[in-house]
Amino acid sequence: MTPGPDTFAARFGLDDAVYGRLIAAALASGGDFCDLFLQAKTSNVIGLEDGEVNRAFRQSDLGIGIRVVAGDAQGYAFCEELEERSMLEAARVAASIAKSGATLPPQRIVRTPLPDRYPAARPWSGVTTEEKLPLLARLGQRASAADPRIRKVRIRFGDAESHVLVVDSSGRKAYDLQPMTVLYVFCVAEHEGRIEENYHAIGARHGLELYQPELLDSVADEAVAKTLLLFQAVRPAAGEMPVVLAAGSSGILLHEAIGHGMEADFNRKGTSIFSDRIGTAVARPFVSIVDEGTLPSARGSLNVDDEGNPVGCTTLVENGILRSYMHDRVSARHYGVEPTGNGRRESFRQMPLPRMRNTYMLAGPHSKEEIIRSVRRGIYAVSFTNGQVQIGAGDFTFYIKTGYLIEEGKLTTPIKDVNLIGNGPKVLADVEMVGDDLVIDQGGWTCGKDGQSVPVSLGLPTVKVSAITVGGEG
């Protein structure tokens, strides 16, 4: 979506003179740096159950967050209006963290040109509810008619547009218009008195143009197929065994059990197991992991991060060697490196933190078929839900929603009610084979950290781990 005119100037009459006064007030007691984060966001949600709308609402959010940085300390305040008197009061509150005397005056403000990684042909601001409902009705009808065992279909649809402006005391000003949409289809099925439920989701930085008929049909079909598969599923025997992670959505294990440990704030505080591992081997030479912010229209992509920093690709692990953490401004200064464009926040009410964007393992030298053939007895994990992770140590428990037994090098019986129990860094070290079939999953992933939620994407090629504890039948 091409950013276009700055909405904060057009709608609220704010200009560089106002921003300069706010920054000056925030730095009046000293401090090394100040930034302003302005946001005007509108979001819509529609829910359908069995073809009938059961919820629909719109939310609007508006405000500014003002941060003062003094060394590793940060002062922060926000207000939910863009009237100068209120914003100046917030600036004075943020200034209370810094008592170091005079600092450099704010620099001349210059707008930074940004790339356009998520153009929207049909922006959500111009789409009515009446245009959305037939698309959702089509989804529900297709899923309901797919199989007589389908008893209930629930749909949750959301769209949003967020106008963001970041201005800082170095003189940078970056304006972005960020679209988002997410669609979930849940199915409940019954067969011989047994009930199963599953879902499928997609999410992206797109407008209405995303929802072409063939995509809607594929989402409905996938939700139905995932649900009906559970009627064939068994609970496997428990024990430690090889686990093959399917390409795509099983990247959630990489995200949760390994990715968080590579966010720089956990390492700066010494709570991550990776805090002293830069430059050392954490995996085999064919394993490389990146956090990418530039994938076109991906849910975790950005034109600029929430500190106004440029966004690129952060190489975390290169040929088995830990090369970098994900940095925001504060952690980058601590480590004496440049920010990596990973400063993110849920809204103007929160300070930025080092956060993931689109995190995935690069493709490797093995084929999927070769990987599965290498396993005599194990499991093939396709999708996960309900994971728990201890971020510092990387210990995890993940529930496999969809998967298969591997017997004598072949996929056989579907499985369910399976937990994987292990340690993320150990799993990374125990990766034995990496497939050549990388898939970036575009499900509606949302990452939580310190009470803040941000949209992300994730991915993985087919990966074989030599052994993970599987919780199944005793």
RODO-2510 file (C-alpha; in nm, 4 decimals, decimal comma):
residues 474
     n   res          X          Y          Z
     1     m     0,0000     0,0000     0,0000
     2     t     0,1669     0,3225    -0,1119
     3     p     0,1902     0,5407     0,2008
     4     g     0,0697     0,8592     0,0287
     5     p     0,0157     1,1832     0,2199
     6     d     0,0982     1,1888     0,5900
     7     t    -0,2381     1,1450     0,7635
     8     f    -0,1133     1,3157     1,0809
     9     a    -0,0473     1,6343     0,8857
    10     a    -0,3612     1,6073     0,6741
    11     r    -0,6083     1,5099     0,9485
    12     f    -0,4588     1,6602     1,2624
    13     g    -0,2533     1,9528     1,1392
    14     l     0,0698     1,8270     1,2968
    15     d     0,3968     1,9469     1,1493
    16     d     0,7705     1,9410     1,2123
    17     a     0,7497     2,2441     1,4396
    18     v     0,5154     2,0553     1,6747
    19     y     0,7388     1,7482     1,6703
    20     g     1,0428     1,9647     1,7439
    21     r     0,8722     2,1150     2,0502
    22     l     0,7746     1,7705     2,1782
    23     i     1,1277     1,6365     2,1399
    24     a     1,2750     1,9446     2,3055
    25     a     1,0398     1,9024     2,6030
    26     a     1,1248     1,5343     2,6305
    27     l     1,4976     1,6083     2,6338
    28     a     1,4758     1,9111     2,8616
    29     s     1,6260     1,7179     3,1561
    30     g     1,8876     1,5428     2,9463
    31     g     1,8962     1,2063     2,7765
    32     d     2,0718     1,0564     2,4786
    33     f     1,7801     1,0177     2,2424
    34     c     1,4070     1,0711     2,2024
    35     d     1,1506     0,9318     1,9632
    36     l     0,7820     0,9901     1,8973
    37     f     0,5545     0,7109     1,7771
    38     l     0,2184     0,8278     1,6411
    39     q    -0,0506     0,5810     1,5418
    40     a    -0,4015     0,5988     1,3969
    41     k    -0,5473     0,2518     1,3508
    42     t    -0,8867     0,1231     1,2432
    43     s    -0,9727    -0,2470     1,2620
    44     n    -1,2827    -0,4510     1,1784
    45     v    -1,3897    -0,7990     1,2875
    46     i    -1,6736    -1,0123     1,1522
    47     g    -1,7712    -1,3520     1,2890
    48     l    -2,0084    -1,6035     1,1275
    49     e    -2,1442    -1,9286     1,2641
    50     d    -2,3420    -2,1607     1,0377
    51     g    -2,3897    -1,8804     0,7867
    52     e    -2,5189    -1,6207     1,0326
    53     v    -2,3287    -1,3167     1,1562
    54     n    -2,2803    -1,3557     1,5310
    55     r    -2,0395    -1,0702     1,5905
    56     a    -1,9249    -0,7596     1,4081
    57     f    -1,7408    -0,4582     1,5410
    58     r    -1,5055    -0,1777     1,4492
    59     q    -1,2311    -0,0342     1,6681
    60     s    -1,0407     0,2913     1,6269
    61     d    -0,7229     0,3706     1,8132
    62     l    -0,5325     0,6981     1,8164
    63     g    -0,2412     0,8299     2,0163
    64     i     0,1270     0,9005     2,0609
    65     g     0,4023     0,7332     2,2604
    66     i     0,7061     0,9373     2,3626
    67     r     1,0312     0,7705     2,4688
    68     v     1,3480     0,9159     2,6214
    69     v     1,6596     0,6982     2,6305
    70     a     1,9398     0,7618     2,8797
    71     g     2,2006     0,4863     2,8590
    72     d     2,0173     0,1571     2,9083
    73     a     1,7293     0,3311     3,0904
    74     q     1,4131     0,4377     2,9101
    75     g     1,1357     0,6752     3,0095
    76     y     0,8020     0,6345     2,8371
    77     a     0,4652     0,8038     2,8350
    78     f     0,1690     0,8049     2,5984
    79     c    -0,1535     0,9922     2,5482
    80     e    -0,4653     0,9007     2,3538
    81     e    -0,5136     1,2318     2,1773
    82     l    -0,3034     1,4448     1,9455
    83     e    -0,3664     1,7862     2,1049
    84     e    -0,0335     1,9627     2,1637
    85     r    -0,0925     2,0454     2,5292
    86     s    -0,1574     1,6796     2,6143
    87     m     0,1382     1,5601     2,4078
    88     l     0,3703     1,8088     2,5812
    89     e     0,2588     1,6766     2,9190
    90     a     0,3398     1,3230     2,8058
    91     a     0,6812     1,4429     2,6862
    92     r     0,7556     1,5905     3,0307
    93     v     0,6574     1,2627     3,1966
    94     a     0,8891     1,0668     2,9665
    95     a     1,1664     1,3170     3,0437
    96     s     1,1649     1,2245     3,4125
    97     i     1,3931     0,9262     3,3468
    98     a     1,6806     1,1503     3,2385
    99     k     1,8545     1,3764     3,4876
   100     s     2,1894     1,4059     3,3167
   101     g     2,1823     1,7749     3,2315
   102     a     2,2054     1,9240     2,8842
   103     t     2,1956     1,7078     2,5757
   104     l     2,2234     1,7699     2,2038
   105     p     1,9354     1,9753     2,0632
   106     p     1,6894     1,8035     1,8254
   107     q     1,8190     1,7902     1,4696
   108     r     1,6361     1,9226     1,1638
   109     i     1,3581     1,6785     1,0763
   110     v     1,3753     1,5137     0,7326
   111     r     1,1251     1,2558     0,6061
   112     t     1,2798     0,9216     0,5117
   113     p     1,1559     0,7632     0,1865
   114     l     1,0359     0,4074     0,2376
   115     p     0,9936     0,1017     0,0135
   116     d     0,6454    -0,0306    -0,0623
   117     r     0,6399    -0,3951     0,0490
   118     y     0,2629    -0,4291     0,0893
   119     p     0,0727    -0,2492    -0,1859
   120     a    -0,3049    -0,2940    -0,1569
   121     a    -0,5165    -0,2677    -0,4713
   122     r    -0,8332    -0,2513    -0,2572
   123     p    -0,7443    -0,0737     0,0695
   124     w    -0,9675    -0,1658     0,3623
   125     s    -1,0671     0,1965     0,4200
   126     g    -1,2683     0,1753     0,0976
   127     v    -1,4288    -0,1663     0,1545
   128     t    -1,7775    -0,1934     0,3030
   129     t    -1,9135    -0,4718     0,5213
   130     e    -2,1584    -0,5526     0,2424
   131     e    -1,8649    -0,6406     0,0159
   132     k    -1,7097    -0,8739     0,2730
   133     l    -2,0155    -1,0764     0,3707
   134     p    -2,0653    -1,2628     0,0380
   135     l    -1,7037    -1,3813     0,0520
   136     l    -1,7482    -1,5173     0,4026
   137     a    -2,0815    -1,6748     0,3108
   138     r    -1,9105    -1,8550     0,0209
   139     l    -1,6522    -1,9942     0,2640
   140     g    -1,9160    -2,1208     0,5036
   141     q    -2,1283    -2,2772     0,2328
   142     r    -1,8364    -2,4600     0,0756
   143     a    -1,7101    -2,5980     0,4073
   144     s    -2,0583    -2,7039     0,5224
   145     a    -2,1335    -2,8836     0,1941
   146     a    -1,7978    -3,0571     0,1694
   147     d    -1,8885    -3,3621     0,3776
   148     p    -2,2001    -3,4784     0,5673
   149     r    -1,9879    -3,5203     0,8811
   150     i    -1,9330    -3,1439     0,9053
   151     r    -2,1730    -3,0218     1,1744
   152     k    -2,0666    -2,6636     1,2349
   153     v    -1,8574    -2,4003     1,0580
   154     r    -1,7300    -2,0869     1,2286
   155     i    -1,5544    -1,8057     1,0458
   156     r    -1,3560    -1,5188     1,1933
   157     f    -1,2455    -1,2415     0,9602
   158     g    -1,0442    -0,9319     1,0434
   159     d    -0,8954    -0,6388     0,8582
   160     a    -0,7018    -0,3323     0,9702
   161     e    -0,5170    -0,0246     0,8533
   162     s    -0,2575     0,1390     1,0742
   163     h    -0,1061     0,4793     0,9995
   164     v     0,2304     0,5055     1,1743
   165     l     0,4705     0,7984     1,2049
   166     v     0,8075     0,7801     1,3809
   167     v     1,0032     1,1007     1,4473
   168     d     1,3254     1,1069     1,6485
   169     s     1,5803     1,3514     1,7878
   170     s     1,8340     1,2621     1,5168
   171     g     1,5972     1,4242     1,2653
   172     r     1,4514     1,1129     1,1078
   173     k     1,0833     1,1027     1,0172
   174     a     0,9212     0,7930     0,8657
   175     y     0,5538     0,7562     0,7755
   176     d     0,3958     0,4218     0,6859
   177     l     0,0487     0,2911     0,6086
   178     q     0,0215    -0,0743     0,7098
   179     p    -0,2652    -0,2993     0,5933
   180     m    -0,3472    -0,6327     0,7546
   181     t    -0,6032    -0,9068     0,7184
   182     v    -0,6593    -1,2480     0,8753
   183     l    -0,9126    -1,5228     0,8100
   184     y    -0,9869    -1,8318     1,0219
   185     v    -1,2218    -2,1168     0,9277
   186     f    -1,3085    -2,3592     1,2111
   187     c    -1,4906    -2,6864     1,1463
   188     v    -1,6613    -2,9243     1,3880
   189     a    -1,7330    -3,2739     1,2577
   190     e    -1,9125    -3,5758     1,4020
   191     h    -1,8733    -3,9405     1,3053
   192     e    -2,0245    -4,2343     1,4924
   193     g    -2,0670    -4,0262     1,8049
   194     r    -1,7111    -3,8912     1,7976
   195     i    -1,6511    -3,5169     1,7575
   196     e    -1,3393    -3,3557     1,6144
   197     e    -1,2505    -2,9935     1,5486
   198     n    -0,9745    -2,8240     1,3509
   199     y    -0,9143    -2,5053     1,1544
   200     h    -0,7166    -2,3367     0,8813
   201     a    -0,6028    -1,9737     0,8713
   202     i    -0,4317    -1,7246     0,6443
   203     g    -0,2991    -1,3786     0,7183
   204     a    -0,1151    -1,1157     0,5161
   205     r    -0,0568    -0,7457     0,4606
   206     h    -0,3083    -0,7212     0,1760
   207     g    -0,6330    -0,5523     0,0896
   208     l    -0,9541    -0,7113    -0,0349
   209     e    -0,7803    -0,8257    -0,3542
   210     l    -0,6270    -1,1167    -0,1574
   211     y    -0,9570    -1,3011    -0,1365
   212     q    -0,9962    -1,4433    -0,4836
   213     p    -1,2465    -1,7333    -0,5242
   214     e    -0,9772    -1,9983    -0,5600
   215     l    -0,8088    -1,8870    -0,2364
   216     l    -1,1359    -1,8875    -0,0434
   217     d    -1,2135    -2,2372    -0,1729
   218     s    -0,8695    -2,3651    -0,0736
   219     v    -0,9034    -2,2265     0,2807
   220     a    -1,2424    -2,3962     0,3251
   221     d    -1,1167    -2,7235     0,1771
   222     e    -0,8079    -2,7263     0,3973
   223     a    -1,0097    -2,6634     0,7143
   224     v    -1,2425    -2,9529     0,6255
   225     a    -0,9569    -3,1890     0,5347
   226     k    -0,7666    -3,1176     0,8560
   227     t    -1,0784    -3,1858     1,0615
   228     l    -1,1815    -3,5095     0,8914
   229     l    -0,8267    -3,6468     0,9059
   230     l    -0,8567    -3,6622     1,2864
   231     f    -1,1135    -3,9435     1,2619
   232     q    -0,8357    -4,1667     1,1267
   233     a    -0,5789    -4,0540     1,3832
   234     v    -0,4353    -4,2624     1,6653
   235     r    -0,2252    -4,1773     1,9682
   236     p     0,1282    -4,3115     1,9177
   237     a     0,3481    -4,4793     2,1747
   238     a     0,5446    -4,2468     2,4007
   239     g     0,9219    -4,2278     2,4103
   240     e     1,2246    -4,0597     2,2595
   241     m     1,2387    -4,0960     1,8830
   242     p     1,3316    -3,9168     1,5600
   243     v     1,0936    -3,6376     1,4652
   244     v     1,0543    -3,4968     1,1153
   245     l     0,9126    -3,1441     1,1113
   246     a     0,7056    -3,0794     0,8010
   247     a     0,7803    -2,7778     0,5825
   248     g     0,5761    -2,4683     0,6696
   249     s     0,3740    -2,4270     0,9862
   250     s     0,5920    -2,6492     1,2037
   251     g     0,8254    -2,3482     1,1931
   252     i     0,6346    -2,2409     1,5037
   253     l     0,8703    -2,4658     1,6999
   254     l     1,1677    -2,2782     1,5522
   255     h     1,0016    -1,9452     1,6324
   256     e     0,9125    -2,0229     1,9925
   257     a     1,1820    -2,2577     2,1172
   258     i     1,4795    -2,1003     1,9379
   259     g     1,3877    -1,7609     1,7899
   260     h     1,2979    -1,5886     2,1170
   261     g     1,6336    -1,6890     2,2614
   262     m     1,7993    -1,4903     1,9817
   263     e     1,6207    -1,1652     2,0656
   264     a     1,8884    -0,9324     2,1996
   265     d     1,7163    -0,8145     2,5179
   266     f     1,7158    -1,1674     2,6628
   267     n     2,0859    -1,1933     2,5804
   268     r     2,1699    -0,8451     2,7109
   269     k     2,0129    -0,9476     3,0422
   270     g     2,1927    -1,2839     3,0409
   271     t     1,8700    -1,4851     3,0527
   272     s     1,9055    -1,6577     2,7143
   273     i     2,1098    -1,9732     2,6701
   274     f     2,2590    -1,8044     2,3608
   275     s     2,3941    -1,5032     2,5559
   276     d     2,7605    -1,6090     2,5231
   277     r     2,7387    -1,8001     2,1961
   278     i     2,8014    -1,5361     1,9241
   279     g     3,0614    -1,6754     1,6841
   280     t     3,0241    -2,0332     1,8074
   281     a     2,8595    -2,3380     1,6525
   282     v     2,4983    -2,3927     1,7602
   283     a     2,4000    -2,6306     1,4775
   284     r     2,5461    -2,8357     1,1957
   285     p     2,7039    -2,6593     0,8965
   286     f     2,3960    -2,7053     0,6724
   287     v     2,1716    -2,5120     0,9154
   288     s     2,1108    -2,1384     0,8569
   289     i     1,8351    -1,9274     1,0153
   290     v     1,7236    -1,5747     0,9284
   291     d     1,4692    -1,3218     1,0453
   292     e     1,3468    -1,1470     0,7316
   293     g     1,1494    -0,8235     0,7330
   294     t     1,1138    -0,7644     0,3599
   295     l     0,9039    -1,0537     0,2225
   296     p     0,6342    -0,8935     0,0045
   297     s     0,2994    -0,8648     0,1880
   298     a     0,3992    -1,1167     0,4573
   299     r     0,2302    -1,0741     0,7937
   300     g     0,5572    -0,9968     0,9728
   301     s     0,7052    -0,7655     0,7064
   302     l     0,7583    -0,3931     0,7522
   303     n     0,8620    -0,0953     0,5442
   304     v     1,0221     0,0513     0,8570
   305     d     1,0421    -0,0791     1,2112
   306     d     0,8673     0,0856     1,5057
   307     e     1,1787     0,2873     1,5912
   308     g     1,2137     0,4284     1,2387
   309     n     1,5015     0,1940     1,1494
   310     p     1,5401     0,0406     0,8032
   311     v     1,4265    -0,3204     0,7729
   312     g     1,6274    -0,5954     0,6079
   313     c     1,7251    -0,9577     0,6615
   314     t     1,8970    -1,0469     0,9891
   315     t     2,1159    -1,3564     0,9618
   316     l     2,0960    -1,5298     1,2989
   317     v     2,2678    -1,8601     1,2240
   318     e     2,4954    -1,8985     0,9222
   319     n     2,6229    -2,2453     0,8351
   320     g     2,5719    -2,3538     1,1938
   321     i     2,7423    -2,0489     1,3523
   322     l     2,5462    -1,7974     1,5615
   323     r     2,6167    -1,4647     1,3893
   324     s     2,3766    -1,2078     1,5333
   325     y     2,0886    -1,1369     1,7660
   326     m     1,7773    -0,9408     1,6720
   327     h     1,8344    -0,5834     1,7903
   328     d     1,6344    -0,2745     1,8710
   329     r     1,8042     0,0590     1,9331
   330     v     1,8816    -0,0006     2,3010
   331     s     2,0328    -0,3463     2,2597
   332     a     2,2278    -0,2394     1,9497
   333     r     2,3883     0,0434     2,1457
   334     h     2,4702    -0,1958     2,4300
   335     y     2,6458    -0,4361     2,1914
   336     g     2,8051    -0,1648     1,9774
   337     v     2,6283    -0,2714     1,6577
   338     e     2,3675    -0,1239     1,4275
   339     p     1,9943    -0,1892     1,4915
   340     t     1,8674    -0,4756     1,2765
   341     g     1,5185    -0,3321     1,2185
   342     n     1,3654    -0,5619     1,4824
   343     g     1,2329    -0,2870     1,7131
   344     r     0,8586    -0,3591     1,7356
   345     r     0,5657    -0,2657     1,9573
   346     e     0,1988    -0,3559     1,9749
   347     s     0,0824     0,0059     1,9743
   348     f     0,1721     0,3575     2,0828
   349     r     0,1024     0,2484     2,4424
   350     q     0,4166     0,0337     2,4624
   351     m     0,7890     0,0778     2,4239
   352     p     0,9579    -0,1128     2,1403
   353     l     1,1324    -0,4425     2,2072
   354     p     1,3513    -0,6681     1,9924
   355     r     1,0934    -0,8880     1,8188
   356     m     1,0791    -1,1393     1,5366
   357     r     0,9251    -1,0592     1,1972
   358     n     0,9351    -1,3515     0,9469
   359     t     1,1640    -1,6146     1,0980
   360     y     1,2664    -1,9267     0,9087
   361     m     1,5377    -2,1801     0,8395
   362     l     1,6914    -2,1701     0,4929
   363     a     1,6590    -2,4664     0,2588
   364     g     1,9200    -2,7394     0,2938
   365     p     2,0742    -3,0179     0,0852
   366     h     1,8240    -3,3011     0,1416
   367     s     1,4940    -3,3935    -0,0235
   368     k     1,1767    -3,4534     0,1765
   369     e     1,1604    -3,8104     0,0498
   370     e     1,5209    -3,8770     0,1501
   371     i     1,4530    -3,7440     0,4999
   372     i     1,1440    -3,9585     0,5560
   373     r     1,3199    -4,2691     0,4175
   374     s     1,5964    -4,2226     0,6753
   375     v     1,3560    -4,2817     0,9681
   376     r     1,2706    -4,6397     1,0652
   377     r     1,0307    -4,5435     1,3463
   378     g     0,9315    -4,1892     1,4348
   379     i     0,6731    -3,9202     1,3750
   380     y     0,6098    -3,6565     1,1104
   381     a     0,4775    -3,3354     1,2699
   382     v     0,2680    -3,1163     1,0402
   383     s     0,0964    -2,8558     1,2583
   384     f     0,1148    -2,7473     1,6208
   385     t    -0,0985    -2,5742     1,8810
   386     n    -0,0896    -2,4891     2,2522
   387     g     0,2860    -2,4612     2,2960
   388     q     0,4640    -2,3526     2,6129
   389     v     0,8245    -2,2309     2,6182
   390     q     1,0658    -2,1217     2,8879
   391     i     1,2428    -1,8598     2,6821
   392     g     1,5697    -1,8356     2,8759
   393     a     1,6542    -2,2054     2,8764
   394     g     1,4491    -2,2919     2,5683
   395     d     1,2617    -2,5811     2,7314
   396     f     0,9332    -2,6427     2,5493
   397     t     0,6188    -2,8506     2,5257
   398     f     0,4253    -2,8435     2,1977
   399     y     0,1001    -3,0174     2,1116
   400     i     0,0889    -3,1720     1,7651
   401     k    -0,2500    -3,1082     1,6075
   402     t    -0,1792    -3,2894     1,2813
   403     g     0,0874    -3,5467     1,2006
   404     y     0,1681    -3,9032     1,0916
   405     l     0,3609    -4,2065     1,2065
   406     i     0,6767    -4,2860     1,0129
   407     e     0,7279    -4,6619     0,9838
   408     e     1,0110    -4,8170     0,7858
   409     g     1,0721    -4,4922     0,6001
   410     k     0,7101    -4,4289     0,5008
   411     l     0,4275    -4,2039     0,6256
   412     t     0,1507    -4,4269     0,7577
   413     t    -0,1211    -4,3616     1,0177
   414     p    -0,2345    -4,0077     1,1133
   415     i    -0,1672    -3,9189     1,4782
   416     k    -0,3235    -3,6892     1,7354
   417     d    -0,3035    -3,6020     2,1070
   418     v     0,0750    -3,5921     2,0931
   419     n     0,3116    -3,3671     2,2871
   420     l     0,6708    -3,2921     2,1933
   421     i     0,8844    -3,2219     2,4985
   422     g     1,2373    -3,0910     2,4648
   423     n     1,4875    -2,8083     2,4641
   424     g     1,5107    -2,5647     2,1726
   425     p     1,8895    -2,5190     2,1615
   426     k     1,9389    -2,8962     2,1931
   427     v     1,6878    -2,9594     1,9134
   428     l     1,8780    -2,7098     1,6983
   429     a     2,2026    -2,8947     1,7671
   430     d     2,0308    -3,2276     1,6924
   431     v     1,9044    -3,1296     1,3460
   432     e     2,0434    -3,4071     1,1258
   433     m     1,8897    -3,3256     0,7876
   434     v     1,7413    -3,0123     0,6264
   435     g     1,5187    -3,0309     0,3208
   436     d     1,5320    -2,8298     0,0003
   437     d     1,1599    -2,7441     0,0238
   438     l     1,1357    -2,4268     0,2357
   439     v     0,7770    -2,3081     0,2867
   440     i     0,6887    -1,9743     0,4475
   441     d     0,3609    -2,0350     0,6272
   442     q     0,1124    -1,7489     0,5885
   443     g    -0,1202    -1,8473     0,8705
   444     g    -0,2528    -1,5804     1,1032
   445     w     0,0423    -1,6017     1,3430
   446     t     0,0664    -1,3585     1,6347
   447     c     0,3638    -1,3486     1,8711
   448     g     0,3321    -1,2544     2,2373
   449     k     0,6092    -1,1126     2,4551
   450     d     0,6019    -0,9008     2,7715
   451     g     0,2285    -0,8481     2,7310
   452     q     0,2613    -0,7217     2,3719
   453     s     0,1309    -0,9005     2,0612
   454     v     0,2627    -0,8404     1,7092
   455     p     0,1917    -1,0126     1,3755
   456     v     0,4593    -1,2499     1,2448
   457     s     0,5186    -1,5147     0,9818
   458     l     0,7376    -1,8220     1,0058
   459     g     0,8688    -2,1041     0,7954
   460     l     1,0744    -2,4186     0,7711
   461     p     1,1880    -2,6729     0,5151
   462     t     1,1383    -3,0385     0,6060
   463     v     1,3751    -3,0992     0,8983
   464     k     1,4832    -3,4175     1,0758
   465     v     1,5717    -3,3996     1,4451
   466     s     1,7572    -3,7057     1,5706
   467     a     1,5485    -3,7408     1,8868
   468     i     1,2731    -3,5557     2,0776
   469     t     1,0645    -3,6912     2,3644
   470     v     0,7177    -3,7781     2,2386
   471     g     0,4317    -3,7836     2,4864
   472     g     0,1766    -4,0382     2,3658
   473     e     0,0434    -4,3662     2,4971
   474     g     0,2378    -4,4857     2,8007
***
